[in-house]
Amino acid sequence: MKNNLDLGNAITIALTFILFFIALFATGFTKDILLEAGVLLVSAKIIIMGAANRNSNKEILKKLNEINQKLDAGRINETR
């Protein structure tokens, strides 16, 4: 797996885990644990989706720059 975590994402994940365990021991092992687990999973999923989106955008920009360079090269050849 690619390294998708930057410092901000790592801090957010760590803080979410810490808050999850605090809530776990504060409320006990009741039905509220399902709610806390859901919040934890949703938070992790949003962070992972954001990282994947960032990587996808980088690839798209790279391809667009390649296309732009080819178009510029074609324009230079046409003017000669």
mmCIF file of the N, C-alpha and C atoms, coordinates in Angstrom:
data_MODEL
# 
_entry.id   MODEL 
# 
loop_
_atom_site.group_PDB 
_atom_site.id 
_atom_site.type_symbol 
_atom_site.label_atom_id 
_atom_site.label_alt_id 
_atom_site.label_comp_id 
_atom_site.label_asym_id 
_atom_site.label_entity_id 
_atom_site.label_seq_id 
_atom_site.pdbx_PDB_ins_code 
_atom_site.Cartn_x 
_atom_site.Cartn_y 
_atom_site.Cartn_z 
_atom_site.occupancy 
_atom_site.B_iso_or_equiv 
_atom_site.pdbx_formal_charge 
_atom_site.auth_seq_id 
_atom_site.auth_comp_id 
_atom_site.auth_asym_id 
_atom_site.auth_atom_id 
_atom_site.pdbx_PDB_model_num 
ATOM 1   N N  . MET A 1 1  ? 0.840   -1.183 0.000   1.00 0.00 ? 1  MET A N  1 
ATOM 2   C CA . MET A 1 1  ? 0.000   0.000  0.000   1.00 0.00 ? 1  MET A CA 1 
ATOM 3   C C  . MET A 1 1  ? 0.882   1.241  0.000   1.00 0.00 ? 1  MET A C  1 
ATOM 4   N N  . LYS A 1 2  ? 0.479   2.208  -0.778  1.00 0.00 ? 2  LYS A N  1 
ATOM 5   C CA . LYS A 1 2  ? 1.234   3.450  -0.854  1.00 0.00 ? 2  LYS A CA 1 
ATOM 6   C C  . LYS A 1 2  ? 1.121   4.206  0.465   1.00 0.00 ? 2  LYS A C  1 
ATOM 7   N N  . ASN A 1 3  ? 2.077   5.075  0.686   1.00 0.00 ? 3  ASN A N  1 
ATOM 8   C CA . ASN A 1 3  ? 2.043   5.891  1.881   1.00 0.00 ? 3  ASN A CA 1 
ATOM 9   C C  . ASN A 1 3  ? 1.058   7.029  1.660   1.00 0.00 ? 3  ASN A C  1 
ATOM 10  N N  . ASN A 1 4  ? -0.172  6.877  2.154   1.00 0.00 ? 4  ASN A N  1 
ATOM 11  C CA . ASN A 1 4  ? -1.229  7.859  1.938   1.00 0.00 ? 4  ASN A CA 1 
ATOM 12  C C  . ASN A 1 4  ? -1.409  8.809  3.106   1.00 0.00 ? 4  ASN A C  1 
ATOM 13  N N  . LEU A 1 5  ? -0.624  8.642  4.159   1.00 0.00 ? 5  LEU A N  1 
ATOM 14  C CA . LEU A 1 5  ? -0.841  9.437  5.350   1.00 0.00 ? 5  LEU A CA 1 
ATOM 15  C C  . LEU A 1 5  ? 0.175   10.562 5.451   1.00 0.00 ? 5  LEU A C  1 
ATOM 16  N N  . ASP A 1 6  ? -0.322  11.756 5.570   1.00 0.00 ? 6  ASP A N  1 
ATOM 17  C CA . ASP A 1 6  ? 0.557   12.855 5.901   1.00 0.00 ? 6  ASP A CA 1 
ATOM 18  C C  . ASP A 1 6  ? 0.428   13.116 7.398   1.00 0.00 ? 6  ASP A C  1 
ATOM 19  N N  . LEU A 1 7  ? 1.103   14.112 7.900   1.00 0.00 ? 7  LEU A N  1 
ATOM 20  C CA . LEU A 1 7  ? 1.117   14.365 9.340   1.00 0.00 ? 7  LEU A CA 1 
ATOM 21  C C  . LEU A 1 7  ? -0.282  14.689 9.867   1.00 0.00 ? 7  LEU A C  1 
ATOM 22  N N  . GLY A 1 8  ? -1.034  15.483 9.135   1.00 0.00 ? 8  GLY A N  1 
ATOM 23  C CA . GLY A 1 8  ? -2.385  15.844 9.566   1.00 0.00 ? 8  GLY A CA 1 
ATOM 24  C C  . GLY A 1 8  ? -3.305  14.641 9.685   1.00 0.00 ? 8  GLY A C  1 
ATOM 25  N N  . ASN A 1 9  ? -3.237  13.746 8.694   1.00 0.00 ? 9  ASN A N  1 
ATOM 26  C CA . ASN A 1 9  ? -4.066  12.539 8.735   1.00 0.00 ? 9  ASN A CA 1 
ATOM 27  C C  . ASN A 1 9  ? -3.649  11.620 9.871   1.00 0.00 ? 9  ASN A C  1 
ATOM 28  N N  . ALA A 1 10 ? -2.348  11.487 10.091  1.00 0.00 ? 10 ALA A N  1 
ATOM 29  C CA . ALA A 1 10 ? -1.868  10.626 11.177  1.00 0.00 ? 10 ALA A CA 1 
ATOM 30  C C  . ALA A 1 10 ? -2.319  11.156 12.536  1.00 0.00 ? 10 ALA A C  1 
ATOM 31  N N  . ILE A 1 11 ? -2.263  12.460 12.719  1.00 0.00 ? 11 ILE A N  1 
ATOM 32  C CA . ILE A 1 11 ? -2.712  13.059 13.981  1.00 0.00 ? 11 ILE A CA 1 
ATOM 33  C C  . ILE A 1 11 ? -4.215  12.853 14.164  1.00 0.00 ? 11 ILE A C  1 
ATOM 34  N N  . THR A 1 12 ? -4.975  13.034 13.086  1.00 0.00 ? 12 THR A N  1 
ATOM 35  C CA . THR A 1 12 ? -6.425  12.852 13.156  1.00 0.00 ? 12 THR A CA 1 
ATOM 36  C C  . THR A 1 12 ? -6.790  11.414 13.507  1.00 0.00 ? 12 THR A C  1 
ATOM 37  N N  . ILE A 1 13 ? -6.124  10.446 12.896  1.00 0.00 ? 13 ILE A N  1 
ATOM 38  C CA . ILE A 1 13 ? -6.396  9.043  13.196  1.00 0.00 ? 13 ILE A CA 1 
ATOM 39  C C  . ILE A 1 13 ? -6.030  8.734  14.641  1.00 0.00 ? 13 ILE A C  1 
ATOM 40  N N  . ALA A 1 14 ? -4.873  9.206  15.090  1.00 0.00 ? 14 ALA A N  1 
ATOM 41  C CA . ALA A 1 14 ? -4.453  8.945  16.471  1.00 0.00 ? 14 ALA A CA 1 
ATOM 42  C C  . ALA A 1 14 ? -5.432  9.568  17.465  1.00 0.00 ? 14 ALA A C  1 
ATOM 43  N N  . LEU A 1 15 ? -5.846  10.795 17.208  1.00 0.00 ? 15 LEU A N  1 
ATOM 44  C CA . LEU A 1 15 ? -6.798  11.463 18.100  1.00 0.00 ? 15 LEU A CA 1 
ATOM 45  C C  . LEU A 1 15 ? -8.139  10.741 18.112  1.00 0.00 ? 15 LEU A C  1 
ATOM 46  N N  . THR A 1 16 ? -8.573  10.261 16.952  1.00 0.00 ? 16 THR A N  1 
ATOM 47  C CA . THR A 1 16 ? -9.835  9.521  16.879  1.00 0.00 ? 16 THR A CA 1 
ATOM 48  C C  . THR A 1 16 ? -9.759  8.237  17.687  1.00 0.00 ? 16 THR A C  1 
ATOM 49  N N  . PHE A 1 17 ? -8.643  7.508  17.587  1.00 0.00 ? 17 PHE A N  1 
ATOM 50  C CA . PHE A 1 17 ? -8.476  6.291  18.383  1.00 0.00 ? 17 PHE A CA 1 
ATOM 51  C C  . PHE A 1 17 ? -8.458  6.604  19.873  1.00 0.00 ? 17 PHE A C  1 
ATOM 52  N N  . ILE A 1 18 ? -7.776  7.665  20.256  1.00 0.00 ? 18 ILE A N  1 
ATOM 53  C CA . ILE A 1 18 ? -7.715  8.036  21.673  1.00 0.00 ? 18 ILE A CA 1 
ATOM 54  C C  . ILE A 1 18 ? -9.108  8.368  22.201  1.00 0.00 ? 18 ILE A C  1 
ATOM 55  N N  . LEU A 1 19 ? -9.842  9.182  21.448  1.00 0.00 ? 19 LEU A N  1 
ATOM 56  C CA . LEU A 1 19 ? -11.199 9.528  21.866  1.00 0.00 ? 19 LEU A CA 1 
ATOM 57  C C  . LEU A 1 19 ? -12.112 8.305  21.881  1.00 0.00 ? 19 LEU A C  1 
ATOM 58  N N  . PHE A 1 20 ? -11.905 7.381  20.942  1.00 0.00 ? 20 PHE A N  1 
ATOM 59  C CA . PHE A 1 20 ? -12.696 6.152  20.918  1.00 0.00 ? 20 PHE A CA 1 
ATOM 60  C C  . PHE A 1 20 ? -12.478 5.352  22.203  1.00 0.00 ? 20 PHE A C  1 
ATOM 61  N N  . PHE A 1 21 ? -11.219 5.186  22.599  1.00 0.00 ? 21 PHE A N  1 
ATOM 62  C CA . PHE A 1 21 ? -10.950 4.401  23.801  1.00 0.00 ? 21 PHE A CA 1 
ATOM 63  C C  . PHE A 1 21 ? -11.395 5.118  25.070  1.00 0.00 ? 21 PHE A C  1 
ATOM 64  N N  . ILE A 1 22 ? -11.318 6.444  25.099  1.00 0.00 ? 22 ILE A N  1 
ATOM 65  C CA . ILE A 1 22 ? -11.835 7.186  26.250  1.00 0.00 ? 22 ILE A CA 1 
ATOM 66  C C  . ILE A 1 22 ? -13.346 6.989  26.360  1.00 0.00 ? 22 ILE A C  1 
ATOM 67  N N  . ALA A 1 23 ? -14.040 7.122  25.224  1.00 0.00 ? 23 ALA A N  1 
ATOM 68  C CA . ALA A 1 23 ? -15.496 6.928  25.228  1.00 0.00 ? 23 ALA A CA 1 
ATOM 69  C C  . ALA A 1 23 ? -15.849 5.490  25.569  1.00 0.00 ? 23 ALA A C  1 
ATOM 70  N N  . LEU A 1 24 ? -15.020 4.564  25.147  1.00 0.00 ? 24 LEU A N  1 
ATOM 71  C CA . LEU A 1 24 ? -15.270 3.151  25.434  1.00 0.00 ? 24 LEU A CA 1 
ATOM 72  C C  . LEU A 1 24 ? -15.249 2.881  26.927  1.00 0.00 ? 24 LEU A C  1 
ATOM 73  N N  . PHE A 1 25 ? -14.271 3.425  27.616  1.00 0.00 ? 25 PHE A N  1 
ATOM 74  C CA . PHE A 1 25 ? -14.176 3.179  29.050  1.00 0.00 ? 25 PHE A CA 1 
ATOM 75  C C  . PHE A 1 25 ? -15.077 4.108  29.860  1.00 0.00 ? 25 PHE A C  1 
ATOM 76  N N  . ALA A 1 26 ? -15.434 5.270  29.295  1.00 0.00 ? 26 ALA A N  1 
ATOM 77  C CA . ALA A 1 26 ? -16.331 6.185  30.012  1.00 0.00 ? 26 ALA A CA 1 
ATOM 78  C C  . ALA A 1 26 ? -17.765 5.665  29.989  1.00 0.00 ? 26 ALA A C  1 
ATOM 79  N N  . THR A 1 27 ? -18.186 5.103  28.865  1.00 0.00 ? 27 THR A N  1 
ATOM 80  C CA . THR A 1 27 ? -19.567 4.615  28.762  1.00 0.00 ? 27 THR A CA 1 
ATOM 81  C C  . THR A 1 27 ? -19.669 3.138  29.085  1.00 0.00 ? 27 THR A C  1 
ATOM 82  N N  . GLY A 1 28 ? -18.549 2.456  29.071  1.00 0.00 ? 28 GLY A N  1 
ATOM 83  C CA . GLY A 1 28 ? -18.581 1.024  29.340  1.00 0.00 ? 28 GLY A CA 1 
ATOM 84  C C  . GLY A 1 28 ? -18.931 0.245  28.090  1.00 0.00 ? 28 GLY A C  1 
ATOM 85  N N  . PHE A 1 29 ? -18.976 -1.039 28.249  1.00 0.00 ? 29 PHE A N  1 
ATOM 86  C CA . PHE A 1 29 ? -19.281 -1.919 27.125  1.00 0.00 ? 29 PHE A CA 1 
ATOM 87  C C  . PHE A 1 29 ? -20.792 -2.099 27.008  1.00 0.00 ? 29 PHE A C  1 
ATOM 88  N N  . THR A 1 30 ? -21.459 -1.044 26.599  1.00 0.00 ? 30 THR A N  1 
ATOM 89  C CA . THR A 1 30 ? -22.911 -1.091 26.431  1.00 0.00 ? 30 THR A CA 1 
ATOM 90  C C  . THR A 1 30 ? -23.221 -1.031 24.943  1.00 0.00 ? 30 THR A C  1 
ATOM 91  N N  . LYS A 1 31 ? -24.489 -0.802 24.637  1.00 0.00 ? 31 LYS A N  1 
ATOM 92  C CA . LYS A 1 31 ? -24.865 -0.706 23.225  1.00 0.00 ? 31 LYS A CA 1 
ATOM 93  C C  . LYS A 1 31 ? -24.267 0.531  22.553  1.00 0.00 ? 31 LYS A C  1 
ATOM 94  N N  . ASP A 1 32 ? -23.808 1.491  23.354  1.00 0.00 ? 32 ASP A N  1 
ATOM 95  C CA . ASP A 1 32 ? -23.193 2.692  22.789  1.00 0.00 ? 32 ASP A CA 1 
ATOM 96  C C  . ASP A 1 32 ? -21.870 2.392  22.104  1.00 0.00 ? 32 ASP A C  1 
ATOM 97  N N  . ILE A 1 33 ? -21.306 1.231  22.367  1.00 0.00 ? 33 ILE A N  1 
ATOM 98  C CA . ILE A 1 33 ? -20.037 0.886  21.716  1.00 0.00 ? 33 ILE A CA 1 
ATOM 99  C C  . ILE A 1 33 ? -20.214 0.775  20.204  1.00 0.00 ? 33 ILE A C  1 
ATOM 100 N N  . LEU A 1 34 ? -21.395 0.367  19.757  1.00 0.00 ? 34 LEU A N  1 
ATOM 101 C CA . LEU A 1 34 ? -21.647 0.291  18.322  1.00 0.00 ? 34 LEU A CA 1 
ATOM 102 C C  . LEU A 1 34 ? -21.622 1.680  17.693  1.00 0.00 ? 34 LEU A C  1 
ATOM 103 N N  . LEU A 1 35 ? -22.170 2.659  18.382  1.00 0.00 ? 35 LEU A N  1 
ATOM 104 C CA . LEU A 1 35 ? -22.143 4.034  17.889  1.00 0.00 ? 35 LEU A CA 1 
ATOM 105 C C  . LEU A 1 35 ? -20.719 4.552  17.831  1.00 0.00 ? 35 LEU A C  1 
ATOM 106 N N  . GLU A 1 36 ? -19.952 4.303  18.870  1.00 0.00 ? 36 GLU A N  1 
ATOM 107 C CA . GLU A 1 36 ? -18.560 4.760  18.904  1.00 0.00 ? 36 GLU A CA 1 
ATOM 108 C C  . GLU A 1 36 ? -17.732 4.076  17.815  1.00 0.00 ? 36 GLU A C  1 
ATOM 109 N N  . ALA A 1 37 ? -17.958 2.784  17.612  1.00 0.00 ? 37 ALA A N  1 
ATOM 110 C CA . ALA A 1 37 ? -17.238 2.056  16.563  1.00 0.00 ? 37 ALA A CA 1 
ATOM 111 C C  . ALA A 1 37 ? -17.620 2.593  15.185  1.00 0.00 ? 37 ALA A C  1 
ATOM 112 N N  . GLY A 1 38 ? -18.876 2.941  15.003  1.00 0.00 ? 38 GLY A N  1 
ATOM 113 C CA . GLY A 1 38 ? -19.320 3.512  13.734  1.00 0.00 ? 38 GLY A CA 1 
ATOM 114 C C  . GLY A 1 38 ? -18.654 4.846  13.452  1.00 0.00 ? 38 GLY A C  1 
ATOM 115 N N  . VAL A 1 39 ? -18.567 5.688  14.469  1.00 0.00 ? 39 VAL A N  1 
ATOM 116 C CA . VAL A 1 39 ? -17.896 6.978  14.310  1.00 0.00 ? 39 VAL A CA 1 
ATOM 117 C C  . VAL A 1 39 ? -16.427 6.767  13.958  1.00 0.00 ? 39 VAL A C  1 
ATOM 118 N N  . LEU A 1 40 ? -15.788 5.811  14.612  1.00 0.00 ? 40 LEU A N  1 
ATOM 119 C CA . LEU A 1 40 ? -14.387 5.512  14.335  1.00 0.00 ? 40 LEU A CA 1 
ATOM 120 C C  . LEU A 1 40 ? -14.202 5.050  12.888  1.00 0.00 ? 40 LEU A C  1 
ATOM 121 N N  . LEU A 1 41 ? -15.044 4.152  12.439  1.00 0.00 ? 41 LEU A N  1 
ATOM 122 C CA . LEU A 1 41 ? -14.925 3.638  11.078  1.00 0.00 ? 41 LEU A CA 1 
ATOM 123 C C  . LEU A 1 41 ? -15.215 4.708  10.028  1.00 0.00 ? 41 LEU A C  1 
ATOM 124 N N  . VAL A 1 42 ? -16.206 5.532  10.274  1.00 0.00 ? 42 VAL A N  1 
ATOM 125 C CA . VAL A 1 42 ? -16.524 6.602  9.323   1.00 0.00 ? 42 VAL A CA 1 
ATOM 126 C C  . VAL A 1 42 ? -15.369 7.598  9.238   1.00 0.00 ? 42 VAL A C  1 
ATOM 127 N N  . SER A 1 43 ? -14.798 7.944  10.372  1.00 0.00 ? 43 SER A N  1 
ATOM 128 C CA . SER A 1 43 ? -13.668 8.877  10.376  1.00 0.00 ? 43 SER A CA 1 
ATOM 129 C C  . SER A 1 43 ? -12.486 8.312  9.596   1.00 0.00 ? 43 SER A C  1 
ATOM 130 N N  . ALA A 1 44 ? -12.178 7.046  9.826   1.00 0.00 ? 44 ALA A N  1 
ATOM 131 C CA . ALA A 1 44 ? -11.062 6.418  9.115   1.00 0.00 ? 44 ALA A CA 1 
ATOM 132 C C  . ALA A 1 44 ? -11.342 6.348  7.615   1.00 0.00 ? 44 ALA A C  1 
ATOM 133 N N  . LYS A 1 45 ? -12.567 6.039  7.247   1.00 0.00 ? 45 LYS A N  1 
ATOM 134 C CA . LYS A 1 45 ? -12.936 5.939  5.835   1.00 0.00 ? 45 LYS A CA 1 
ATOM 135 C C  . LYS A 1 45 ? -12.826 7.292  5.135   1.00 0.00 ? 45 LYS A C  1 
ATOM 136 N N  . ILE A 1 46 ? -13.243 8.351  5.800   1.00 0.00 ? 46 ILE A N  1 
ATOM 137 C CA . ILE A 1 46 ? -13.149 9.682  5.203   1.00 0.00 ? 46 ILE A CA 1 
ATOM 138 C C  . ILE A 1 46 ? -11.698 10.064 4.970   1.00 0.00 ? 46 ILE A C  1 
ATOM 139 N N  . ILE A 1 47 ? -10.831 9.750  5.926   1.00 0.00 ? 47 ILE A N  1 
ATOM 140 C CA . ILE A 1 47 ? -9.409  10.066 5.781   1.00 0.00 ? 47 ILE A CA 1 
ATOM 141 C C  . ILE A 1 47 ? -8.797  9.266  4.641   1.00 0.00 ? 47 ILE A C  1 
ATOM 142 N N  . ILE A 1 48 ? -9.130  7.990  4.544   1.00 0.00 ? 48 ILE A N  1 
ATOM 143 C CA . ILE A 1 48 ? -8.593  7.147  3.476   1.00 0.00 ? 48 ILE A CA 1 
ATOM 144 C C  . ILE A 1 48 ? -9.098  7.624  2.114   1.00 0.00 ? 48 ILE A C  1 
ATOM 145 N N  . MET A 1 49 ? -10.376 7.988  2.031   1.00 0.00 ? 49 MET A N  1 
ATOM 146 C CA . MET A 1 49 ? -10.920 8.485  0.769   1.00 0.00 ? 49 MET A CA 1 
ATOM 147 C C  . MET A 1 49 ? -10.259 9.793  0.352   1.00 0.00 ? 49 MET A C  1 
ATOM 148 N N  . GLY A 1 50 ? -9.988  10.665 1.314   1.00 0.00 ? 50 GLY A N  1 
ATOM 149 C CA . GLY A 1 50 ? -9.315  11.919 1.007   1.00 0.00 ? 50 GLY A CA 1 
ATOM 150 C C  . GLY A 1 50 ? -7.917  11.694 0.460   1.00 0.00 ? 50 GLY A C  1 
ATOM 151 N N  . ALA A 1 51 ? -7.200  10.751 1.056   1.00 0.00 ? 51 ALA A N  1 
ATOM 152 C CA . ALA A 1 51 ? -5.845  10.446 0.592   1.00 0.00 ? 51 ALA A CA 1 
ATOM 153 C C  . ALA A 1 51 ? -5.876  9.836  -0.813  1.00 0.00 ? 51 ALA A C  1 
ATOM 154 N N  . ALA A 1 52 ? -6.832  8.940  -1.053  1.00 0.00 ? 52 ALA A N  1 
ATOM 155 C CA . ALA A 1 52 ? -6.951  8.341  -2.381  1.00 0.00 ? 52 ALA A CA 1 
ATOM 156 C C  . ALA A 1 52 ? -7.328  9.395  -3.418  1.00 0.00 ? 52 ALA A C  1 
ATOM 157 N N  . ASN A 1 53 ? -8.193  10.315 -3.046  1.00 0.00 ? 53 ASN A N  1 
ATOM 158 C CA . ASN A 1 53 ? -8.588  11.397 -3.947  1.00 0.00 ? 53 ASN A CA 1 
ATOM 159 C C  . ASN A 1 53 ? -7.399  12.289 -4.271  1.00 0.00 ? 53 ASN A C  1 
ATOM 160 N N  . ARG A 1 54 ? -6.575  12.584 -3.276  1.00 0.00 ? 54 ARG A N  1 
ATOM 161 C CA . ARG A 1 54 ? -5.382  13.410 -3.495  1.00 0.00 ? 54 ARG A CA 1 
ATOM 162 C C  . ARG A 1 54 ? -4.432  12.723 -4.473  1.00 0.00 ? 54 ARG A C  1 
ATOM 163 N N  . ASN A 1 55 ? -4.228  11.417 -4.317  1.00 0.00 ? 55 ASN A N  1 
ATOM 164 C CA . ASN A 1 55 ? -3.350  10.678 -5.229  1.00 0.00 ? 55 ASN A CA 1 
ATOM 165 C C  . ASN A 1 55 ? -3.918  10.651 -6.639  1.00 0.00 ? 55 ASN A C  1 
ATOM 166 N N  . SER A 1 56 ? -5.221  10.472 -6.745  1.00 0.00 ? 56 SER A N  1 
ATOM 167 C CA . SER A 1 56 ? -5.863  10.460 -8.052  1.00 0.00 ? 56 SER A CA 1 
ATOM 168 C C  . SER A 1 56 ? -5.711  11.817 -8.741  1.00 0.00 ? 56 SER A C  1 
ATOM 169 N N  . ASN A 1 57 ? -5.889  12.879 -7.980  1.00 0.00 ? 57 ASN A N  1 
ATOM 170 C CA . ASN A 1 57 ? -5.736  14.221 -8.556  1.00 0.00 ? 57 ASN A CA 1 
ATOM 171 C C  . ASN A 1 57 ? -4.317  14.463 -9.037  1.00 0.00 ? 57 ASN A C  1 
ATOM 172 N N  . LYS A 1 58 ? -3.330  13.967 -8.317  1.00 0.00 ? 58 LYS A N  1 
ATOM 173 C CA . LYS A 1 58 ? -1.942  14.122 -8.739  1.00 0.00 ? 58 LYS A CA 1 
ATOM 174 C C  . LYS A 1 58 ? -1.698  13.413 -10.071 1.00 0.00 ? 58 LYS A C  1 
ATOM 175 N N  . GLU A 1 59 ? -2.253  12.207 -10.223 1.00 0.00 ? 59 GLU A N  1 
ATOM 176 C CA . GLU A 1 59 ? -2.089  11.467 -11.475 1.00 0.00 ? 59 GLU A CA 1 
ATOM 177 C C  . GLU A 1 59 ? -2.777  12.184 -12.634 1.00 0.00 ? 59 GLU A C  1 
ATOM 178 N N  . ILE A 1 60 ? -3.965  12.726 -12.388 1.00 0.00 ? 60 ILE A N  1 
ATOM 179 C CA . ILE A 1 60 ? -4.694  13.443 -13.438 1.00 0.00 ? 60 ILE A CA 1 
ATOM 180 C C  . ILE A 1 60 ? -3.923  14.684 -13.863 1.00 0.00 ? 60 ILE A C  1 
ATOM 181 N N  . LEU A 1 61 ? -3.395  15.432 -12.893 1.00 0.00 ? 61 LEU A N  1 
ATOM 182 C CA . LEU A 1 61 ? -2.611  16.620 -13.228 1.00 0.00 ? 61 LEU A CA 1 
ATOM 183 C C  . LEU A 1 61 ? -1.358  16.260 -14.013 1.00 0.00 ? 61 LEU A C  1 
ATOM 184 N N  . LYS A 1 62 ? -0.731  15.155 -13.669 1.00 0.00 ? 62 LYS A N  1 
ATOM 185 C CA . LYS A 1 62 ? 0.466   14.714 -14.391 1.00 0.00 ? 62 LYS A CA 1 
ATOM 186 C C  . LYS A 1 62 ? 0.118   14.415 -15.849 1.00 0.00 ? 62 LYS A C  1 
ATOM 187 N N  . LYS A 1 63 ? -0.989  13.706 -16.072 1.00 0.00 ? 63 LYS A N  1 
ATOM 188 C CA . LYS A 1 63 ? -1.393  13.382 -17.435 1.00 0.00 ? 63 LYS A CA 1 
ATOM 189 C C  . LYS A 1 63 ? -1.802  14.631 -18.208 1.00 0.00 ? 63 LYS A C  1 
ATOM 190 N N  . LEU A 1 64 ? -2.483  15.559 -17.549 1.00 0.00 ? 64 LEU A N  1 
ATOM 191 C CA . LEU A 1 64 ? -2.861  16.802 -18.222 1.00 0.00 ? 64 LEU A CA 1 
ATOM 192 C C  . LEU A 1 64 ? -1.631  17.615 -18.607 1.00 0.00 ? 64 LEU A C  1 
ATOM 193 N N  . ASN A 1 65 ? -0.626  17.635 -17.756 1.00 0.00 ? 65 ASN A N  1 
ATOM 194 C CA . ASN A 1 65 ? 0.613   18.340 -18.094 1.00 0.00 ? 65 ASN A CA 1 
ATOM 195 C C  . ASN A 1 65 ? 1.309   17.691 -19.279 1.00 0.00 ? 65 ASN A C  1 
ATOM 196 N N  . GLU A 1 66 ? 1.289   16.360 -19.356 1.00 0.00 ? 66 GLU A N  1 
ATOM 197 C CA . GLU A 1 66 ? 1.878   15.660 -20.499 1.00 0.00 ? 66 GLU A CA 1 
ATOM 198 C C  . GLU A 1 66 ? 1.143   16.030 -21.788 1.00 0.00 ? 66 GLU A C  1 
ATOM 199 N N  . ILE A 1 67 ? -0.180  16.061 -21.730 1.00 0.00 ? 67 ILE A N  1 
ATOM 200 C CA . ILE A 1 67 ? -0.978  16.432 -22.905 1.00 0.00 ? 67 ILE A CA 1 
ATOM 201 C C  . ILE A 1 67 ? -0.673  17.862 -23.317 1.00 0.00 ? 67 ILE A C  1 
ATOM 202 N N  . ASN A 1 68 ? -0.584  18.750 -22.334 1.00 0.00 ? 68 ASN A N  1 
ATOM 203 C CA . ASN A 1 68 ? -0.284  20.149 -22.618 1.00 0.00 ? 68 ASN A CA 1 
ATOM 204 C C  . ASN A 1 68 ? 1.085   20.302 -23.272 1.00 0.00 ? 68 ASN A C  1 
ATOM 205 N N  . GLN A 1 69 ? 2.070   19.552 -22.801 1.00 0.00 ? 69 GLN A N  1 
ATOM 206 C CA . GLN A 1 69 ? 3.405   19.608 -23.396 1.00 0.00 ? 69 GLN A CA 1 
ATOM 207 C C  . GLN A 1 69 ? 3.390   19.105 -24.832 1.00 0.00 ? 69 GLN A C  1 
ATOM 208 N N  . LYS A 1 70 ? 2.629   18.044 -25.109 1.00 0.00 ? 70 LYS A N  1 
ATOM 209 C CA . LYS A 1 70 ? 2.531   17.523 -26.478 1.00 0.00 ? 70 LYS A CA 1 
ATOM 210 C C  . LYS A 1 70 ? 1.839   18.523 -27.391 1.00 0.00 ? 70 LYS A C  1 
ATOM 211 N N  . LEU A 1 71 ? 0.803   19.186 -26.878 1.00 0.00 ? 71 LEU A N  1 
ATOM 212 C CA . LEU A 1 71 ? 0.121   20.201 -27.679 1.00 0.00 ? 71 LEU A CA 1 
ATOM 213 C C  . LEU A 1 71 ? 1.050   21.379 -27.976 1.00 0.00 ? 71 LEU A C  1 
ATOM 214 N N  . ASP A 1 72 ? 1.820   21.802 -26.970 1.00 0.00 ? 72 ASP A N  1 
ATOM 215 C CA . ASP A 1 72 ? 2.764   22.892 -27.177 1.00 0.00 ? 72 ASP A CA 1 
ATOM 216 C C  . ASP A 1 72 ? 3.842   22.503 -28.187 1.00 0.00 ? 72 ASP A C  1 
ATOM 217 N N  . ALA A 1 73 ? 4.302   21.264 -28.130 1.00 0.00 ? 73 ALA A N  1 
ATOM 218 C CA . ALA A 1 73 ? 5.316   20.792 -29.074 1.00 0.00 ? 73 ALA A CA 1 
ATOM 219 C C  . ALA A 1 73 ? 4.738   20.768 -30.499 1.00 0.00 ? 73 ALA A C  1 
ATOM 220 N N  . GLY A 1 74 ? 3.472   20.401 -30.630 1.00 0.00 ? 74 GLY A N  1 
ATOM 221 C CA . GLY A 1 74 ? 2.827   20.393 -31.932 1.00 0.00 ? 74 GLY A CA 1 
ATOM 222 C C  . GLY A 1 74 ? 2.673   21.779 -32.507 1.00 0.00 ? 74 GLY A C  1 
ATOM 223 N N  . ARG A 1 75 ? 2.388   22.749 -31.646 1.00 0.00 ? 75 ARG A N  1 
ATOM 224 C CA . ARG A 1 75 ? 2.246   24.140 -32.102 1.00 0.00 ? 75 ARG A CA 1 
ATOM 225 C C  . ARG A 1 75 ? 3.586   24.683 -32.576 1.00 0.00 ? 75 ARG A C  1 
ATOM 226 N N  . ILE A 1 76 ? 4.660   24.337 -31.913 1.00 0.00 ? 76 ILE A N  1 
ATOM 227 C CA . ILE A 1 76 ? 5.995   24.791 -32.301 1.00 0.00 ? 76 ILE A CA 1 
ATOM 228 C C  . ILE A 1 76 ? 6.367   24.225 -33.672 1.00 0.00 ? 76 ILE A C  1 
ATOM 229 N N  . ASN A 1 77 ? 6.040   22.945 -33.884 1.00 0.00 ? 77 ASN A N  1 
ATOM 230 C CA . ASN A 1 77 ? 6.351   22.312 -35.170 1.00 0.00 ? 77 ASN A CA 1 
ATOM 231 C C  . ASN A 1 77 ? 5.527   22.906 -36.306 1.00 0.00 ? 77 ASN A C  1 
ATOM 232 N N  . GLU A 1 78 ? 4.284   23.323 -36.025 1.00 0.00 ? 78 GLU A N  1 
ATOM 233 C CA . GLU A 1 78 ? 3.430   23.910 -37.065 1.00 0.00 ? 78 GLU A CA 1 
ATOM 234 C C  . GLU A 1 78 ? 3.925   25.271 -37.503 1.00 0.00 ? 78 GLU A C  1 
ATOM 235 N N  . THR A 1 79 ? 4.556   26.034 -36.606 1.00 0.00 ? 79 THR A N  1 
ATOM 236 C CA . THR A 1 79 ? 4.997   27.379 -36.948 1.00 0.00 ? 79 THR A CA 1 
ATOM 237 C C  . THR A 1 79 ? 6.264   27.363 -37.783 1.00 0.00 ? 79 THR A C  1 
ATOM 238 N N  . ARG A 1 80 ? 6.957   26.262 -37.850 1.00 0.00 ? 80 ARG A N  1 
ATOM 239 C CA . ARG A 1 80 ? 8.220   26.178 -38.634 1.00 0.00 ? 80 ARG A CA 1 
ATOM 240 C C  . ARG A 1 80 ? 7.957   26.000 -40.068 1.00 0.00 ? 80 ARG A C  1 
# 
